[in-house]
Amino acid sequence: MSNIPPTLILDMGLMAMLVVVAFSVVRLRSLFAIVMLQGVYSLLSAAWFVSLDAVDVAFTEAAVGAGISTVLMLGAMLLTEREAKPVALQKQLGSFFIVTVTGLALFYAIGDMPAFGDAHSAANAYVGSDYIAATKADIILPNVVTAVLASYRGYDTFGETVVIFMAGLGILLLLGLNGNAGKWRAQPKGQNVSGSAARNEGGKS
Amino acid sequence: MSPHVILRVVSKLLIPLIALFALYVQFHGDFGPGGGFQAGVIFASAIILYALIFGLDEAKRAVPPSWVRLGMTLGVLIYGGTGVATWALGGEFLNYTVFAPESTHAAGQHWGIFAVELGVLFTVTSAMVAIFYAFGSRAPELTDEDW
């Protein structure tokens, strides 16, 4: 027991909690609880990324996964039902088969994965080590992640920024900033989907 | 919304701190973890928290939808404009060294990274707020029993 590093126990504990949360998400029917558990899942992943020394990734996971997507999923849930309808067991057989096969393939592939922190693995060798070595002379920044992201890989990050812009643009074109701006009204369960606020702001959009 | 006095008071205290933390993450991203993407999401979550507590209409008065539209495009323009500026100065696209070629401590790189991270901040914040506005404006007004 004494030769097991404490971080490994922490990692295993976090992974076990991830599995528990994933199974609860599958078992639950209340969409509100599922959205909240997805936030918990993201926070647990973020904690795990910190333990793997990937602080920047953990930061993003906590902010995007646990913060923004929880709010957006709640917003989407408000437009639908609060409970998921149970699916007949026969209809789940196909997806169960696909999940099992994919899972077995992934387990089979574990043997080819490099060990954690292996300096000779494909991700750490070649350009990776070049960037780490060159940052000290070229960019002179303590955070190599920022140097790679914004300078060495500036093209890629430009692409990512444009992708986020396109996502926002797509949502705006489909939904508009003011919802339907009062032009289309539906009343599921007697509730006005287009609120009075949307109608008042309609002229501006 | 009126019964939630504690929520309102606490969030009024927290929202400026969240926004300030976003700025710290943005401008300290060169030295510690963070950068434009994280700072943008944190700043957007400050606005979204305000909308959740005080209502969407109040949030739209504080951050009008027209700013959101402008911010989204402005971010991409700042990023692309940095690249065009490096062209104009005789370098390759996004080769920041041309901003300060004489510098011995890579000041050109620092300026370039600062500029593009600012562009990322604008786009990410605005896109997140835009998506929230788009979905939130469609949701019906909720009573407490609905939860």
Interface residues (C-beta under 8 A of the other chain):
Chain A: F32 V55 D56 A58 F59 T60 A63 V64 G67 I68 V71 L72 G75 A76 L78 L79 D138 I139 I140 L141 P142 N143 V145 T146 A147 L149 A150 S151 G154 Y155 T157 F158 E160 T161 V162 I164 F165 A167 G168 L169 I171 L172 L174 L175 G176 L177 N178 G179 N180 Q191 N192 V193 S194 G195 A197 A198 E201 K204 S205
Chain B: V25 G29 D30 F31 G32 P33 G34 G35 F37 Q38 V41 I42 A44 S45 I48 L52 L56 D57 K60 P65 S66 V68 R69 M72 T73 G75 V76 Y79 G80 G83 F93 L94 Y96 H105 A106 Q109 H110 G112 I113 V116 E117 G119 V120 T123 V124 S126 A127 M128 A130 I131 F132 Y133 A134 F135 G136 S137 R138 A139 P140 E141 L142 W147
